């Protein structure tokens, strides 16, 4: 399954819906370019919704860390929600569950981002 994304603007943050398999930076380059533009325009808080993300490898992890780094360098935050058990296990194994803020719901994630 190919990688797809959709970005939805909310008040104070953006939700980035990831779908499919995140395995190659070239597949995500359009999304990364769009996020870079958003950060340049002052948007710095992002919610990564991974409910429809089926698989992610080390390149996918690198992409997510890049988004987090850029957001935090701009004074913002990234919150992850909608984790499948497989992706959640990957984040635990890599200890990234202690780096990213992870929530069970969009509402909970939005609360964190609005406070930021």
N, CA, C and O atoms as CSV, one atom per row, in Angstrom:
chain,resi,resn,atom,element,x,y,z
A,1,UNK,N,N,0.845,-1.184,0.000
A,1,UNK,CA,C,0.000,0.000,0.000
A,1,UNK,C,C,0.889,1.247,0.000
A,1,UNK,O,O,1.811,1.363,0.808
A,2,UNK,N,N,0.609,2.149,-0.891
A,2,UNK,CA,C,1.372,3.381,-1.003
A,2,UNK,C,C,1.098,4.311,0.168
A,2,UNK,O,O,0.075,4.202,0.843
A,3,UNK,N,N,2.030,5.224,0.394
A,3,UNK,CA,C,1.885,6.220,1.442
A,3,UNK,C,C,1.026,7.379,0.942
A,3,UNK,O,O,1.212,7.873,-0.170
A,4,UNK,N,N,0.092,7.798,1.777
A,4,UNK,CA,C,-0.743,8.961,1.492
A,4,UNK,C,C,-0.846,9.798,2.761
A,4,UNK,O,O,-0.675,9.290,3.869
A,5,UNK,N,N,-1.123,11.067,2.589
A,5,UNK,CA,C,-1.322,11.936,3.747
A,5,UNK,C,C,-2.366,12.989,3.422
A,5,UNK,O,O,-2.646,13.285,2.261
A,6,UNK,N,N,-2.925,13.537,4.473
A,6,UNK,CA,C,-3.872,14.644,4.344
A,6,UNK,C,C,-3.638,15.566,5.523
A,6,UNK,O,O,-3.455,15.103,6.649
A,7,UNK,N,N,-3.642,16.858,5.277
A,7,UNK,CA,C,-3.438,17.826,6.350
A,7,UNK,C,C,-4.713,18.645,6.521
A,7,UNK,O,O,-5.258,19.194,5.563
A,8,UNK,N,N,-5.166,18.711,7.755
A,8,UNK,CA,C,-6.383,19.470,8.078
A,8,UNK,C,C,-6.020,20.528,9.113
A,8,UNK,O,O,-5.485,20.212,10.175
A,9,UNK,N,N,-6.313,21.780,8.795
A,9,UNK,CA,C,-5.994,22.878,9.701
A,9,UNK,C,C,-7.071,23.013,10.763
A,9,UNK,O,O,-8.264,23.055,10.462
A,10,UNK,N,N,-6.630,23.081,12.001
A,10,UNK,CA,C,-7.506,23.356,13.132
A,10,UNK,C,C,-7.021,24.648,13.778
A,10,UNK,O,O,-5.959,25.158,13.423
A,11,UNK,N,N,-7.763,25.161,14.689
A,11,UNK,CA,C,-7.376,26.391,15.373
A,11,UNK,C,C,-6.200,26.109,16.310
A,11,UNK,O,O,-6.365,25.466,17.346
A,12,UNK,N,N,-5.011,26.595,15.939
A,12,UNK,CA,C,-3.833,26.447,16.778
A,12,UNK,C,C,-2.941,25.266,16.457
A,12,UNK,O,O,-1.852,25.148,17.018
A,13,UNK,N,N,-3.377,24.390,15.566
A,13,UNK,CA,C,-2.557,23.233,15.200
A,13,UNK,C,C,-3.073,22.633,13.894
A,13,UNK,O,O,-4.143,22.997,13.405
A,14,UNK,N,N,-2.294,21.710,13.344
A,14,UNK,CA,C,-2.700,21.002,12.137
A,14,UNK,C,C,-2.702,19.504,12.418
A,14,UNK,O,O,-1.818,18.990,13.104
A,15,UNK,N,N,-3.701,18.810,11.883
A,15,UNK,CA,C,-3.746,17.355,11.977
A,15,UNK,C,C,-3.197,16.792,10.669
A,15,UNK,O,O,-3.657,17.146,9.584
A,16,UNK,N,N,-2.212,15.913,10.791
A,16,UNK,CA,C,-1.643,15.249,9.623
A,16,UNK,C,C,-2.043,13.783,9.691
A,16,UNK,O,O,-1.568,13.032,10.542
A,17,UNK,N,N,-2.925,13.392,8.781
A,17,UNK,CA,C,-3.394,12.004,8.715
A,17,UNK,C,C,-2.445,11.223,7.816
A,17,UNK,O,O,-2.262,11.568,6.649
A,18,UNK,N,N,-1.843,10.171,8.361
A,18,UNK,CA,C,-0.938,9.328,7.589
A,18,UNK,C,C,-1.633,8.012,7.276
A,18,UNK,O,O,-2.312,7.434,8.126
A,19,UNK,N,N,-1.452,7.543,6.032
A,19,UNK,CA,C,-2.138,6.329,5.599
A,19,UNK,C,C,-1.201,5.469,4.761
A,19,UNK,O,O,-0.428,5.982,3.952
A,20,UNK,N,N,-1.279,4.165,4.960
A,20,UNK,CA,C,-0.496,3.242,4.141
A,20,UNK,C,C,0.795,2.838,4.805
A,20,UNK,O,O,0.832,2.580,6.009
A,21,UNK,N,N,1.862,2.783,4.018
A,21,UNK,CA,C,3.184,2.375,4.490
A,21,UNK,C,C,4.160,3.532,4.350
A,21,UNK,O,O,4.327,4.083,3.262
A,22,UNK,N,N,4.801,3.897,5.443
A,22,UNK,CA,C,5.787,4.983,5.442
A,22,UNK,C,C,7.174,4.347,5.482
A,22,UNK,O,O,7.687,4.003,6.547
A,23,UNK,N,N,7.777,4.196,4.280
A,23,UNK,CA,C,9.017,3.446,4.193
A,23,UNK,C,C,10.118,4.146,3.402
A,23,UNK,O,O,11.243,3.650,3.346
A,24,UNK,N,N,9.820,5.272,2.800
A,24,UNK,CA,C,10.820,5.922,1.959
A,24,UNK,C,C,10.609,7.431,2.019
A,24,UNK,O,O,9.496,7.922,1.834
A,25,UNK,N,N,11.692,8.157,2.281
A,25,UNK,CA,C,11.585,9.617,2.396
A,25,UNK,C,C,11.059,10.246,1.115
A,25,UNK,O,O,10.348,11.249,1.164
A,26,UNK,N,N,11.403,9.664,-0.033
A,26,UNK,CA,C,10.936,10.244,-1.298
A,26,UNK,C,C,9.413,10.206,-1.400
A,26,UNK,O,O,8.814,11.087,-2.017
A,27,UNK,N,N,8.780,9.195,-0.801
A,27,UNK,CA,C,7.307,9.114,-0.804
A,27,UNK,C,C,6.682,10.219,0.036
A,27,UNK,O,O,5.567,10.664,-0.234
A,28,UNK,N,N,7.413,10.655,1.056
A,28,UNK,CA,C,6.880,11.644,1.987
A,28,UNK,C,C,7.393,13.050,1.709
A,28,UNK,O,O,7.089,13.971,2.467
A,29,UNK,N,N,8.166,13.238,0.640
A,29,UNK,CA,C,8.800,14.529,0.389
A,29,UNK,C,C,7.794,15.660,0.219
A,29,UNK,O,O,8.025,16.762,0.716
A,30,UNK,N,N,6.691,15.414,-0.466
A,30,UNK,CA,C,5.672,16.462,-0.638
A,30,UNK,C,C,5.113,16.892,0.718
A,30,UNK,O,O,4.912,18.082,0.963
A,31,UNK,N,N,4.866,15.924,1.593
A,31,UNK,CA,C,4.360,16.230,2.932
A,31,UNK,C,C,5.395,17.040,3.714
A,31,UNK,O,O,5.051,18.028,4.362
A,32,UNK,N,N,6.656,16.624,3.654
A,32,UNK,CA,C,7.721,17.330,4.372
A,32,UNK,C,C,7.888,18.756,3.856
A,32,UNK,O,O,8.097,19.679,4.644
A,33,UNK,N,N,7.797,18.942,2.552
A,33,UNK,CA,C,7.874,20.289,1.978
A,33,UNK,C,C,6.728,21.154,2.487
A,33,UNK,O,O,6.928,22.319,2.833
A,34,UNK,N,N,5.532,20.582,2.533
A,34,UNK,CA,C,4.362,21.328,3.004
A,34,UNK,C,C,4.513,21.697,4.483
A,34,UNK,O,O,4.171,22.809,4.884
A,35,UNK,N,N,5.021,20.771,5.286
A,35,UNK,CA,C,5.237,21.046,6.708
A,35,UNK,C,C,6.290,22.142,6.876
A,35,UNK,O,O,6.126,23.031,7.711
A,36,UNK,N,N,7.368,22.087,6.093
A,36,UNK,CA,C,8.398,23.138,6.148
A,36,UNK,C,C,7.806,24.508,5.847
A,36,UNK,O,O,8.120,25.486,6.525
A,37,UNK,N,N,6.956,24.579,4.836
A,37,UNK,CA,C,6.298,25.848,4.485
A,37,UNK,C,C,5.414,26.331,5.625
A,37,UNK,O,O,5.392,27.520,5.942
A,38,UNK,N,N,4.687,25.407,6.238
A,38,UNK,CA,C,3.800,25.772,7.346
A,38,UNK,C,C,4.604,26.330,8.516
A,38,UNK,O,O,4.201,27.316,9.133
A,39,UNK,N,N,5.735,25.705,8.822
A,39,UNK,CA,C,6.587,26.181,9.916
A,39,UNK,C,C,7.137,27.565,9.589
A,39,UNK,O,O,7.184,28.436,10.457
A,40,UNK,N,N,7.555,27.771,8.338
A,40,UNK,CA,C,8.045,29.088,7.920
A,40,UNK,C,C,6.971,30.158,8.064
A,40,UNK,O,O,7.287,31.324,8.299
A,41,UNK,N,N,5.702,29.772,7.925
A,41,UNK,CA,C,4.583,30.711,8.057
A,41,UNK,C,C,4.120,30.850,9.501
A,41,UNK,O,O,3.150,31.558,9.771
A,42,UNK,N,N,4.807,30.176,10.441
A,42,UNK,CA,C,4.484,30.349,11.850
A,42,UNK,C,C,3.684,29.231,12.483
A,42,UNK,O,O,3.454,29.244,13.693
A,43,UNK,N,N,3.255,28.263,11.688
A,43,UNK,CA,C,2.540,27.130,12.275
A,43,UNK,C,C,3.570,26.159,12.829
A,43,UNK,O,O,4.513,25.791,12.130
A,44,UNK,N,N,3.397,25.738,14.091
A,44,UNK,CA,C,4.437,24.927,14.726
A,44,UNK,C,C,3.910,23.747,15.527
A,44,UNK,O,O,4.700,22.968,16.060
A,45,UNK,N,N,2.609,23.597,15.623
A,45,UNK,CA,C,2.019,22.496,16.388
A,45,UNK,C,C,1.316,21.527,15.456
A,45,UNK,O,O,0.471,21.914,14.648
A,46,UNK,N,N,1.687,20.243,15.587
A,46,UNK,CA,C,1.167,19.224,14.680
A,46,UNK,C,C,0.686,17.998,15.445
A,46,UNK,O,O,1.304,17.562,16.416
A,47,UNK,N,N,-0.418,17.465,14.985
A,47,UNK,CA,C,-0.947,16.214,15.509
A,47,UNK,C,C,-0.782,15.173,14.404
A,47,UNK,O,O,-1.368,15.316,13.331
A,48,UNK,N,N,0.001,14.142,14.650
A,48,UNK,CA,C,0.162,13.058,13.682
A,48,UNK,C,C,-0.849,11.973,14.013
A,48,UNK,O,O,-0.748,11.315,15.049
A,49,UNK,N,N,-1.815,11.789,13.137
A,49,UNK,CA,C,-2.858,10.780,13.341
A,49,UNK,C,C,-2.475,9.546,12.526
A,49,UNK,O,O,-2.481,9.575,11.295
A,50,UNK,N,N,-2.142,8.458,13.233
A,50,UNK,CA,C,-1.577,7.281,12.586
A,50,UNK,C,C,-2.543,6.102,12.496
A,50,UNK,O,O,-2.111,4.974,12.257
A,51,UNK,N,N,-3.826,6.338,12.682
A,51,UNK,CA,C,-4.798,5.236,12.683
A,51,UNK,C,C,-4.728,4.389,11.418
A,51,UNK,O,O,-4.881,3.169,11.489
A,52,UNK,N,N,-4.502,5.004,10.275
A,52,UNK,CA,C,-4.482,4.279,9.004
A,52,UNK,C,C,-3.069,3.996,8.501
A,52,UNK,O,O,-2.892,3.577,7.357
A,53,UNK,N,N,-2.062,4.220,9.348
A,53,UNK,CA,C,-0.686,3.882,8.981
A,53,UNK,C,C,-0.476,2.397,9.290
A,53,UNK,O,O,-0.550,1.971,10.442
A,54,UNK,N,N,-0.218,1.638,8.258
A,54,UNK,CA,C,-0.119,0.180,8.416
A,54,UNK,C,C,1.281,-0.278,8.796
A,54,UNK,O,O,1.442,-1.202,9.593
A,55,UNK,N,N,2.290,0.366,8.227
A,55,UNK,CA,C,3.662,-0.075,8.450
A,55,UNK,C,C,4.603,1.115,8.359
A,55,UNK,O,O,4.377,2.055,7.597
A,56,UNK,N,N,5.669,1.049,9.159
A,56,UNK,CA,C,6.674,2.104,9.135
A,56,UNK,C,C,8.025,1.448,9.434
A,56,UNK,O,O,8.139,0.641,10.356
A,57,UNK,N,N,9.036,1.797,8.654
A,57,UNK,CA,C,10.376,1.269,8.895
A,57,UNK,C,C,11.262,2.381,9.463
A,57,UNK,O,O,10.755,3.412,9.907
A,58,UNK,N,N,12.586,2.174,9.450
A,58,UNK,CA,C,13.501,3.160,10.017
A,58,UNK,C,C,13.434,4.500,9.276
A,58,UNK,O,O,13.619,5.553,9.886
A,59,UNK,N,N,13.171,4.467,7.976
A,59,UNK,CA,C,13.008,5.727,7.231
A,59,UNK,C,C,11.779,6.481,7.717
A,59,UNK,O,O,11.809,7.704,7.850
A,60,UNK,N,N,10.707,5.761,7.978
A,60,UNK,CA,C,9.491,6.375,8.516
A,60,UNK,C,C,9.728,6.998,9.879
A,60,UNK,O,O,9.250,8.094,10.170
A,61,UNK,N,N,10.474,6.281,10.709
A,61,UNK,CA,C,10.820,6.814,12.027
A,61,UNK,C,C,11.638,8.091,11.874
A,61,UNK,O,O,11.408,9.071,12.583
A,62,UNK,N,N,12.589,8.079,10.953
A,62,UNK,CA,C,13.424,9.251,10.701
A,62,UNK,C,C,12.581,10.443,10.253
A,62,UNK,O,O,12.842,11.574,10.664
A,63,UNK,N,N,11.589,10.203,9.428
A,63,UNK,CA,C,10.692,11.266,8.964
A,63,UNK,C,C,9.940,11.874,10.145
A,63,UNK,O,O,9.841,13.095,10.265
A,64,UNK,N,N,9.413,11.015,11.012
A,64,UNK,CA,C,8.663,11.513,12.177
A,64,UNK,C,C,9.571,12.295,13.126
A,64,UNK,O,O,9.157,13.322,13.665
A,65,UNK,N,N,10.799,11.826,13.337
A,65,UNK,CA,C,11.750,12.542,14.190
A,65,UNK,C,C,12.096,13.900,13.568
A,65,UNK,O,O,12.246,14.892,14.282
A,66,UNK,N,N,12.222,13.942,12.239
A,66,UNK,CA,C,12.486,15.204,11.555
A,66,UNK,C,C,11.370,16.215,11.756
A,66,UNK,O,O,11.631,17.396,11.984
A,67,UNK,N,N,10.127,15.756,11.672
A,67,UNK,CA,C,8.982,16.641,11.899
A,67,UNK,C,C,9.005,17.162,13.335
A,67,UNK,O,O,8.802,18.353,13.574
A,68,UNK,N,N,9.253,16.268,14.282
A,68,UNK,CA,C,9.310,16.649,15.699
A,68,UNK,C,C,10.415,17.676,15.937
A,68,UNK,O,O,10.196,18.676,16.619
A,69,UNK,N,N,11.588,17.437,15.384
A,69,UNK,CA,C,12.732,18.337,15.572
A,69,UNK,C,C,12.434,19.725,15.021
A,69,UNK,O,O,12.691,20.729,15.685
A,70,UNK,N,N,11.892,19.781,13.807
A,70,UNK,CA,C,11.575,21.080,13.199
A,70,UNK,C,C,10.520,21.830,14.002
A,70,UNK,O,O,10.635,23.038,14.212
A,71,UNK,N,N,9.493,21.115,14.452
A,71,UNK,CA,C,8.432,21.756,15.236
A,71,UNK,C,C,8.985,22.293,16.555
A,71,UNK,O,O,8.711,23.434,16.926
A,72,UNK,N,N,9.756,21.476,17.256
A,72,UNK,CA,C,10.306,21.917,18.549
A,72,UNK,C,C,11.310,23.047,18.380
A,72,UNK,O,O,11.358,23.953,19.212
A,73,UNK,N,N,12.116,23.013,17.315
A,73,UNK,CA,C,13.054,24.113,17.057
A,73,UNK,C,C,12.314,25.419,16.801
A,73,UNK,O,O,12.851,26.499,17.048
A,74,UNK,N,N,11.091,25.325,16.309
A,74,UNK,CA,C,10.267,26.516,16.060
A,74,UNK,C,C,9.454,26.897,17.290
A,74,UNK,O,O,8.671,27.846,17.248
A,75,UNK,N,N,9.637,26.159,18.394
A,75,UNK,CA,C,8.896,26.461,19.618
A,75,UNK,C,C,7.564,25.733,19.695
A,75,UNK,O,O,6.716,26.086,20.515
A,76,UNK,N,N,7.368,24.730,18.861
A,76,UNK,CA,C,6.104,24.004,18.825
A,76,UNK,C,C,6.211,22.598,19.388
A,76,UNK,O,O,7.146,22.263,20.116
A,77,UNK,N,N,5.222,21.783,19.027
A,77,UNK,CA,C,5.149,20.427,19.548
A,77,UNK,C,C,4.487,19.515,18.530
A,77,UNK,O,O,3.740,19.965,17.661
A,78,UNK,N,N,4.772,18.224,18.652
A,78,UNK,CA,C,4.126,17.186,17.858
A,78,UNK,C,C,3.533,16.180,18.828
A,78,UNK,O,O,4.207,15.715,19.747
A,79,UNK,N,N,2.263,15.848,18.616
A,79,UNK,CA,C,1.598,14.820,19.415
A,79,UNK,C,C,1.117,13.737,18.464
A,79,UNK,O,O,0.605,14.025,17.382
A,80,UNK,N,N,1.287,12.490,18.880
A,80,UNK,CA,C,0.878,11.352,18.056
A,80,UNK,C,C,-0.360,10.717,18.674
A,80,UNK,O,O,-0.459,10.578,19.893
A,81,UNK,N,N,-1.301,10.336,17.819
A,81,UNK,CA,C,-2.488,9.621,18.275
A,81,UNK,C,C,-2.894,8.585,17.231
A,81,UNK,O,O,-2.397,8.596,16.104
A,82,UNK,N,N,-3.792,7.700,17.613
A,82,UNK,CA,C,-4.317,6.696,16.693
A,82,UNK,C,C,-3.338,5.575,16.390
A,82,UNK,O,O,-3.355,5.027,15.288
A,83,UNK,N,N,-2.490,5.222,17.339
A,83,UNK,CA,C,-1.476,4.198,17.096
A,83,UNK,C,C,-2.073,2.791,17.026
A,83,UNK,O,O,-2.863,2.398,17.884
A,84,UNK,N,N,-1.687,2.048,16.003
A,84,UNK,CA,C,-2.017,0.623,15.965
A,84,UNK,C,C,-1.082,-0.077,16.946
A,84,UNK,O,O,-0.073,0.496,17.358
A,85,UNK,N,N,-1.406,-1.291,17.316
A,85,UNK,CA,C,-0.549,-2.015,18.262
A,85,UNK,C,C,0.844,-2.240,17.662
A,85,UNK,O,O,1.840,-2.217,18.385
A,86,UNK,N,N,0.917,-2.455,16.361
A,86,UNK,CA,C,2.201,-2.687,15.691
A,86,UNK,C,C,3.092,-1.444,15.736
A,86,UNK,O,O,4.279,-1.542,16.047
A,87,UNK,N,N,2.525,-0.283,15.428
A,87,UNK,CA,C,3.297,0.970,15.447
A,87,UNK,C,C,3.642,1.350,16.890
A,87,UNK,O,O,4.741,1.835,17.159
A,88,UNK,N,N,2.712,1.130,17.806
A,88,UNK,CA,C,2.975,1.415,19.218
A,88,UNK,C,C,4.153,0.574,19.711
A,88,UNK,O,O,5.031,1.078,20.411
A,89,UNK,N,N,4.170,-0.697,19.347
A,89,UNK,CA,C,5.259,-1.594,19.737
A,89,UNK,C,C,6.597,-1.109,19.156
A,89,UNK,O,O,7.625,-1.161,19.832
A,90,UNK,N,N,6.579,-0.640,17.910
A,90,UNK,CA,C,7.788,-0.114,17.283
A,90,UNK,C,C,8.318,1.095,18.058
A,90,UNK,O,O,9.525,1.215,18.271
A,91,UNK,N,N,7.426,1.982,18.476
A,91,UNK,CA,C,7.848,3.165,19.233
A,91,UNK,C,C,8.393,2.790,20.610
A,91,UNK,O,O,9.300,3.449,21.119
A,92,UNK,N,N,7.847,1.740,21.208
A,92,UNK,CA,C,8.342,1.277,22.511
A,92,UNK,C,C,9.725,0.646,22.355
A,92,UNK,O,O,10.632,0.933,23.136
A,93,UNK,N,N,9.883,-0.211,21.347
A,93,UNK,CA,C,11.165,-0.887,21.115
A,93,UNK,C,C,12.278,0.128,20.860
A,93,UNK,O,O,13.396,-0.040,21.348
A,94,UNK,N,N,11.979,1.170,20.105
A,94,UNK,CA,C,12.975,2.197,19.780
A,94,UNK,C,C,13.080,3.279,20.868
A,94,UNK,O,O,13.884,4.206,20.767
A,95,UNK,N,N,12.253,3.136,21.903
A,95,UNK,CA,C,12.188,4.080,23.022
A,95,UNK,C,C,11.708,5.471,22.601
A,95,UNK,O,O,11.886,6.438,23.342
A,96,UNK,N,N,11.115,5.572,21.442
A,96,UNK,CA,C,10.595,6.861,20.983
A,96,UNK,C,C,9.288,7.236,21.682
A,96,UNK,O,O,8.832,8.375,21.591
A,97,UNK,N,N,8.692,6.267,22.381
A,97,UNK,CA,C,7.496,6.586,23.155
A,97,UNK,C,C,7.831,7.557,24.294
A,97,UNK,O,O,6.936,8.203,24.839
A,98,UNK,N,N,9.113,7.661,24.653
A,98,UNK,CA,C,9.518,8.622,25.681
A,98,UNK,C,C,9.921,9.970,25.064
A,98,UNK,O,O,10.100,10.951,25.786
A,99,UNK,N,N,10.064,10.019,23.742
A,99,UNK,CA,C,10.443,11.249,23.045
A,99,UNK,C,C,9.200,11.986,22.554
A,99,UNK,O,O,9.088,13.202,22.707
A,100,UNK,N,N,8.276,11.242,21.968
A,100,UNK,CA,C,7.031,11.820,21.449
A,100,UNK,C,C,5.964,11.852,22.538
A,100,UNK,O,O,5.932,10.998,23.424
A,101,UNK,N,N,5.097,12.847,22.453
A,101,UNK,CA,C,3.898,12.847,23.282
A,101,UNK,C,C,2.869,11.994,22.542
A,101,UNK,O,O,2.554,12.266,21.384
A,102,UNK,N,N,2.349,10.972,23.203
A,102,UNK,CA,C,1.414,10.031,22.590
A,102,UNK,C,C,0.121,10.054,23.387
A,102,UNK,O,O,0.129,9.956,24.614
A,103,UNK,N,N,-0.996,10.184,22.669
A,103,UNK,CA,C,-2.300,10.200,23.329
A,103,UNK,C,C,-3.208,9.142,22.727
A,103,UNK,O,O,-2.912,8.573,21.676
A,104,UNK,N,N,-4.319,8.889,23.407
A,104,UNK,CA,C,-5.289,7.902,22.951
A,104,UNK,C,C,-6.351,8.501,22.027
A,104,UNK,O,O,-7.027,7.772,21.302
A,105,UNK,N,N,-6.496,9.824,22.053
A,105,UNK,CA,C,-7.562,10.444,21.261
A,105,UNK,C,C,-7.126,11.775,20.671
A,105,UNK,O,O,-6.196,12.416,21.160
A,106,UNK,N,N,-7.812,12.173,19.617
A,106,UNK,CA,C,-7.568,13.480,19.006
A,106,UNK,C,C,-7.886,14.592,20.005
A,106,UNK,O,O,-7.179,15.597,20.076
A,107,UNK,N,N,-8.941,14.404,20.764
A,107,UNK,CA,C,-9.345,15.418,21.744
A,107,UNK,C,C,-8.246,15.662,22.778
A,107,UNK,O,O,-7.929,16.806,23.105
A,108,UNK,N,N,-7.671,14.572,23.287
A,108,UNK,CA,C,-6.584,14.682,24.254
A,108,UNK,C,C,-5.354,15.355,23.636
A,108,UNK,O,O,-4.717,16.202,24.264
A,109,UNK,N,N,-5.029,14.967,22.400
A,109,UNK,CA,C,-3.888,15.560,21.689
A,109,UNK,C,C,-4.123,17.048,21.451
A,109,UNK,O,O,-3.212,17.856,21.631
A,110,UNK,N,N,-5.327,17.413,21.051
A,110,UNK,CA,C,-5.661,18.813,20.796
A,110,UNK,C,C,-5.505,19.641,22.060
A,110,UNK,O,O,-5.032,20.776,22.010
A,111,UNK,N,N,-5.899,19.081,23.184
A,111,UNK,CA,C,-5.773,19.786,24.467
A,111,UNK,C,C,-4.310,20.121,24.755
A,111,UNK,O,O,-4.002,21.223,25.209
A,112,UNK,N,N,-3.407,19.168,24.491
A,112,UNK,CA,C,-1.973,19.398,24.710
A,112,UNK,C,C,-1.461,20.484,23.766
A,112,UNK,O,O,-0.726,21.378,24.185
A,113,UNK,N,N,-1.850,20.407,22.488
A,113,UNK,CA,C,-1.345,21.356,21.495
A,113,UNK,C,C,-1.878,22.766,21.717
A,113,UNK,O,O,-1.152,23.736,21.502
A,114,UNK,N,N,-3.113,22.895,22.137
A,114,UNK,CA,C,-3.689,24.218,22.364
A,114,UNK,C,C,-3.014,24.899,23.551
A,114,UNK,O,O,-2.857,26.120,23.566
A,115,UNK,N,N,-2.610,24.095,24.559
A,115,UNK,CA,C,-1.913,24.645,25.714
A,115,UNK,C,C,-0.506,25.092,25.356
A,115,UNK,O,O,0.060,25.965,26.014
A,116,UNK,N,N,0.061,24.491,24.310
A,116,UNK,CA,C,1.441,24.816,23.923
A,116,UNK,C,C,1.463,26.173,23.316
A,116,UNK,O,O,2.523,26.654,22.916
